[in-house]
Amino acid sequence: MTIDRKLMRNGNGWAISINSTILGFLDVNPETDMIRYTMENEKLIITKSDKKVKAVH
């Protein structure tokens, strides 16, 4: 699957919006799961991390 996305300004950096379809393919719950970025041969690879989001009290 290939999806072209526009980058969005976020403070001093840039952000990528990840739609719910992609989150579903990755089995990621944005409320509890983290994702991992890996750079490989000039490609950005996004996978589900083993780490979880810390609860905010």
LINKAMO-V295644 format. One record per run of one state. SS is the DSSP state (A for helix, B for strand, O for the rest). FROM is the first residue (numbers start at 1). TO is the last residue. If there is no record, write none. Layout:
# LINKAMO-V295644
ss: [SS & SS]
from: [FROM & FROM]
to: [TO & TO]
This chain:
# LINKAMO-V295644
ss: [O & B & O & B & O & A & O & B & O & B & O]
from: [1 & 8 & 11 & 13 & 16 & 20 & 27 & 33 & 41 & 43 & 53]
to: [7 & 10 & 12 & 15 & 19 & 26 & 32 & 40 & 42 & 52 & 57]
